[in-house]
Amino acid sequence: MNDDNEESEMARRLARAEAAVADLAKSYVGWASADVEKCGGQLATARETVAEARAAAVQELYAVAHNIKGQGTSFGFPLMTRIGNSLCRLTRGKRPFSDNELNVVQSHLDALSLVLAQGIRGDGGALGEKLAQRLEAMVTEILGPEAAPESDPVR
């Protein structure tokens, strides 16, 4: 193959990949909403158990939240990624979770649901920034300032 044919083939492959991502993006809100609902189910399970047994349900929630965090920006919803990151920071530890901490988890799920219901693409502007900062501040208040936002290891 000569250079022109190779470039042409690369361009066709890139166009097919971009089309596939665009098709997936059309379904993003639906499956992201389902993921938020799964998190809500795990939160309900955590609330129904004694504090010492909550960690397992919260770890299940973390696994789904990690997907939400990882996919948002890819499909044009970086605010989902930011809120998902904050939720992951809060839920990644294996520890008992207080009722207050579970309330903060609920606040994150409410925010994620709002972003999806309103179709808020991008960073959400000034209101998105204010919402994300408030959630991040709540997590920092619980975990302390040493729990850096960018330190979320993939499990």
Secondary structure, DSSP 8 states (H G I E B T S, - for coil): --HHHHHHHHHHHHHHHHHHHHHHHHHHHHHHHHHHHHHHHHHHHHHHS-GGGHHHHHHHHHHHHHHHHHHTGGGT-HHHHHHHHHHHHHH-S-S---HHHHHHHHHHHHHHHHHHHHT--TT-HHHHHHHHHHHHHHHHHHH-TTS-TT-----
